[in-house]
């Protein structure tokens, strides 16, 4: 462990499914650094989402080691604590609770906090994502772009050190996809967090500082971009 900027460090990660017949990750080494934006790209089945799940502790590897801020993380309990405090996750399918309002969905990320502080943080984040006037609406009363902004607010309300986004614009039309992507990169810069995006959208990937390409469960290319258009 020699990179002082590393937030997450994955070393020799292997992950298989179906009793070893499906090898999703096959010896992956990857460093995710503070403040950088990284796109994970590759064909379907290349291991992108599996790698994201391992980097967030939603899944544990069969082999290999994962470090957070220089300390190895080995248990689901350790990962759960990190997701509550330091890791935000945005999914393609939004995963909002349909019976809760936009405000209540964001509040879920702050369960256990002080009531007054929770309210202030939730309202502040809804304002940042442009939904100050829609906090009382249910998910069914929001557009796809608005629902993804609620999901983004929920992931960021704790101001995490790392935001992981799995196809965050995949269910959106082009206008909403561009708006959500612009918002995500803007908040990434303001909060100085590491941002990792799994995407098939090359134009979205090129807005990142770094593109990591996977094929057959391995990293086949890892490059910094010379220009970034965010």
C-alpha positions as CSV (number, residue, x, y, z in Angstrom):
1,X,0.0,0.0,0.0
2,X,2.0,3.0,-1.3
3,X,-0.6,5.3,-2.8
4,X,-1.6,7.8,-0.2
5,X,-4.5,9.1,-2.4
6,X,-6.2,5.6,-2.5
7,X,-9.7,5.4,-1.2
8,X,-10.3,1.8,-2.3
9,X,-7.5,-0.6,-3.3
10,X,-8.5,-4.0,-4.9
11,X,-5.7,-6.6,-5.1
12,X,-6.0,-9.9,-6.9
13,X,-9.8,-10.0,-6.9
14,X,-11.5,-13.1,-8.2
15,X,-15.2,-13.8,-8.1
16,X,-17.1,-16.7,-9.6
17,X,-20.7,-17.8,-9.8
18,X,-22.6,-21.0,-10.5
19,X,-20.2,-23.2,-8.7
20,X,-17.2,-21.7,-10.5
21,X,-18.6,-22.1,-14.0
22,X,-19.0,-18.3,-14.5
23,X,-15.9,-16.3,-13.7
24,X,-16.9,-12.7,-13.3
25,X,-13.6,-11.3,-12.1
26,X,-10.3,-13.0,-12.7
27,X,-7.4,-11.4,-10.9
28,X,-8.3,-7.7,-10.9
29,X,-6.0,-5.1,-9.4
30,X,-7.5,-1.5,-9.2
31,X,-6.8,1.7,-7.2
32,X,-9.6,4.3,-6.9
33,X,-8.1,7.6,-5.7
34,X,-9.6,10.6,-3.8
35,X,-11.2,13.2,-6.0
36,X,-10.9,11.4,-9.3
37,X,-13.6,10.4,-11.7
38,X,-13.4,6.9,-13.3
39,X,-15.5,5.2,-15.9
40,X,-15.7,1.4,-16.0
41,X,-16.5,0.2,-19.5
42,X,-16.7,-3.0,-21.4
43,X,-19.2,-5.4,-23.0
44,X,-22.1,-6.8,-21.1
45,X,-20.7,-9.6,-18.9
46,X,-17.2,-8.2,-18.7
47,X,-17.4,-7.8,-15.0
48,X,-18.1,-4.1,-14.6
49,X,-21.0,-4.3,-12.2
50,X,-19.5,-7.2,-10.2
51,X,-16.4,-5.0,-9.7
52,X,-18.5,-2.2,-8.5
53,X,-20.3,-4.5,-6.0
54,X,-16.9,-5.7,-4.7
55,X,-15.6,-2.1,-4.4
56,X,-18.7,-1.2,-2.3
57,X,-18.8,-4.4,-0.2
58,X,-22.2,-5.4,-1.6
59,X,-20.4,-8.6,-2.7
60,X,-17.3,-10.2,-1.2
61,X,-14.6,-11.7,-3.4
62,X,-13.7,-15.4,-3.5
63,X,-10.0,-14.5,-3.5
64,X,-8.1,-11.3,-3.1
65,X,-8.0,-8.3,-0.8
66,X,-9.8,-5.0,-0.6
67,X,-8.5,-2.0,1.4
68,X,-10.3,1.1,2.4
69,X,-8.1,4.1,3.2
70,X,-5.2,1.7,3.7
71,X,-7.0,-0.8,6.0
72,X,-8.1,-4.2,4.8
73,X,-11.9,-4.7,4.9
74,X,-12.9,-8.4,5.5
75,X,-16.4,-8.5,6.8
76,X,-19.9,-7.6,5.7
77,X,-20.3,-5.6,9.0
78,X,-17.3,-3.4,8.2
79,X,-18.7,-2.8,4.7
80,X,-22.2,-1.9,6.0
81,X,-20.6,0.7,8.3
82,X,-18.7,2.2,5.4
83,X,-21.8,2.4,3.2
84,X,-23.6,4.2,6.1
85,X,-20.8,6.7,6.5
86,X,-18.5,7.0,3.5
87,X,-19.9,5.3,0.3
88,X,-22.8,6.4,-1.8
89,X,-24.4,4.2,-4.5
90,X,-26.7,5.0,-7.4
91,X,-28.3,2.3,-9.4
92,X,-29.9,2.3,-12.9
93,X,-33.3,1.2,-11.4
94,X,-33.5,4.1,-8.8
95,X,-34.6,1.7,-5.9
96,X,-36.8,4.3,-4.3
97,X,-39.5,3.1,-1.8
98,X,-42.8,3.8,-3.6
99,X,-44.8,4.6,-0.5
100,X,-42.3,7.2,0.8
101,X,-42.0,10.8,-0.5
102,X,-38.9,12.1,-2.2
103,X,-37.9,13.7,1.1
104,X,-38.5,10.5,3.1
105,X,-36.4,8.4,0.6
106,X,-33.5,10.8,1.1
107,X,-34.0,10.7,4.9
108,X,-33.5,6.9,4.9
109,X,-29.8,7.5,4.4
110,X,-29.6,9.4,7.7
111,X,-31.5,7.1,10.0
112,X,-30.1,7.5,13.5
113,X,-29.2,11.1,13.1
114,X,-30.5,14.0,15.0
115,X,-33.9,15.1,13.8
116,X,-33.0,18.8,13.3
117,X,-29.7,18.1,11.6
118,X,-31.4,15.4,9.4
119,X,-34.0,17.8,8.2
120,X,-31.5,20.5,7.3
121,X,-29.2,18.1,5.5
122,X,-32.1,16.6,3.5
123,X,-33.5,20.0,2.5
124,X,-30.0,21.2,1.5
125,X,-29.4,18.1,-0.7
126,X,-32.9,18.3,-2.3
127,X,-32.0,21.9,-3.1
128,X,-28.7,20.9,-4.7
129,X,-30.4,18.4,-7.0
130,X,-33.1,20.9,-7.9
131,X,-36.0,19.2,-6.1
132,X,-36.8,21.7,-3.3
133,X,-40.4,22.0,-4.4
134,X,-41.0,18.3,-4.9
135,X,-40.0,16.8,-1.6
136,X,-43.5,15.8,-0.7
137,X,-44.1,13.9,-4.0
138,X,-44.1,10.1,-4.2
139,X,-41.8,8.4,-6.8
140,X,-44.8,7.7,-9.0
141,X,-45.5,11.4,-9.3
142,X,-41.9,12.1,-10.5
143,X,-40.3,11.7,-13.9
144,X,-37.5,9.3,-14.5
145,X,-34.9,12.1,-14.3
146,X,-36.4,13.4,-11.1
147,X,-36.4,10.0,-9.5
148,X,-32.8,9.5,-10.4
149,X,-32.1,12.9,-8.8
150,X,-33.8,11.7,-5.6
151,X,-31.6,8.6,-5.7
152,X,-28.5,10.8,-6.2
153,X,-29.6,13.0,-3.3
154,X,-30.0,9.9,-1.1
155,X,-26.5,8.7,-2.1
156,X,-24.9,12.0,-1.4
157,X,-26.7,13.4,1.7
158,X,-23.9,12.0,3.9
159,X,-21.3,13.6,1.7
160,X,-19.5,10.4,1.1
161,X,-15.8,10.0,0.1
162,X,-16.8,7.6,-2.8
163,X,-19.8,7.6,-5.1
164,X,-20.4,4.5,-7.2
165,X,-22.9,4.7,-10.0
166,X,-24.1,1.7,-12.0
167,X,-25.5,2.8,-15.4
168,X,-27.0,5.9,-13.7
169,X,-28.4,7.3,-17.0
170,X,-29.4,4.0,-18.6
171,X,-33.1,4.4,-18.0
172,X,-33.3,8.1,-19.0
173,X,-34.0,9.9,-22.3
174,X,-31.1,11.9,-23.7
175,X,-32.1,15.2,-22.1
176,X,-32.6,13.8,-18.7
177,X,-29.4,11.7,-19.0
178,X,-27.4,14.7,-19.8
179,X,-28.9,16.7,-16.9
180,X,-28.3,13.9,-14.4
181,X,-24.7,13.4,-15.6
182,X,-24.0,17.1,-15.4
183,X,-25.4,17.3,-11.8
184,X,-23.4,14.2,-10.8
185,X,-20.1,15.6,-12.0
186,X,-20.9,19.0,-10.5
187,X,-21.5,17.5,-7.1
188,X,-18.4,15.3,-7.5
189,X,-16.2,18.4,-7.9
190,X,-17.9,20.4,-5.2
191,X,-17.7,17.5,-2.6
192,X,-14.2,16.4,-3.8
193,X,-15.2,12.8,-3.7
194,X,-14.1,9.9,-5.8
195,X,-16.6,9.0,-8.5
196,X,-16.8,5.7,-10.3
197,X,-19.4,5.1,-13.1
198,X,-20.2,1.8,-14.8
199,X,-21.6,2.7,-18.2
200,X,-22.0,1.6,-21.8
201,X,-22.3,5.3,-22.9
202,X,-19.0,6.3,-24.3
203,X,-19.9,10.0,-24.2
204,X,-20.5,9.7,-20.5
205,X,-17.3,7.8,-20.0
206,X,-15.3,10.5,-21.7
207,X,-16.5,13.0,-19.1
208,X,-14.4,11.1,-16.6
209,X,-10.7,11.7,-16.0
210,X,-9.9,8.0,-16.4
211,X,-11.3,5.1,-18.3
212,X,-10.8,1.5,-17.1
213,X,-11.8,-1.2,-19.7
214,X,-12.8,-4.7,-18.7
215,X,-12.9,-7.8,-20.8
216,X,-13.6,-11.4,-19.6
217,X,-13.2,-10.4,-15.9
218,X,-9.9,-8.7,-16.4
219,X,-8.7,-5.1,-16.8
220,X,-7.4,-4.8,-20.3
221,X,-6.8,-1.0,-20.4
222,X,-6.5,1.7,-17.8
223,X,-5.8,5.2,-19.1
224,X,-6.0,8.9,-18.2
225,X,-7.8,11.1,-20.7
226,X,-5.9,14.1,-22.0
227,X,-9.0,16.3,-22.0
228,X,-12.1,16.2,-19.9
229,X,-15.4,17.7,-21.0
230,X,-17.7,17.7,-17.9
